[in-house]
Amino acid sequence: MKVSDTMKQKLTPHDFRAMRIKLGLSQQKMAEMLGYTTRSMICHLESGNRDITPRMTITMNLLMEKHNDKLAQRT
């Protein structure tokens, strides 16, 4: 998937949370990866109180690609 394609997709709060959990990241660690100092922003994103930006969508998709590549190398 091209980065430009990922910008057209909008992650739902449920998708965002599911991806974070699949990556094995805590809310705090996810916040740090996205440039935040506390996990409160992740709580807001996962509850739908804040919009998931295109930058966050791209970052999450890239993290998932990297995660899936690592899983594929193990088999």
ChimeraX attribute file (.defattr): number of C-alpha atoms within 10 A of each C-alpha:
attribute: neighborCount
match mode: 1-to-1
recipient: residues
	/A:1	8
	/A:2	8
	/A:3	12
	/A:4	9
	/A:5	9
	/A:6	18
	/A:7	16
	/A:8	11
	/A:9	11
	/A:10	16
	/A:11	21
	/A:12	16
	/A:13	20
	/A:14	13
	/A:15	13
	/A:16	21
	/A:17	19
	/A:18	13
	/A:19	17
	/A:20	20
	/A:21	13
	/A:22	11
	/A:23	16
	/A:24	12
	/A:25	14
	/A:26	13
	/A:27	19
	/A:28	16
	/A:29	17
	/A:30	21
	/A:31	18
	/A:32	14
	/A:33	13
	/A:34	14
	/A:35	9
	/A:36	14
	/A:37	13
	/A:38	14
	/A:39	15
	/A:40	13
	/A:41	18
	/A:42	26
	/A:43	17
	/A:44	14
	/A:45	18
	/A:46	21
	/A:47	15
	/A:48	13
	/A:49	12
	/A:50	13
	/A:51	15
	/A:52	18
	/A:53	13
	/A:54	15
	/A:55	12
	/A:56	16
	/A:57	20
	/A:58	21
	/A:59	16
	/A:60	22
	/A:61	19
	/A:62	16
	/A:63	15
	/A:64	16
	/A:65	13
	/A:66	13
	/A:67	14
	/A:68	12
	/A:69	11
	/A:70	11
	/A:71	10
	/A:72	9
	/A:73	7
	/A:74	6
	/A:75	5
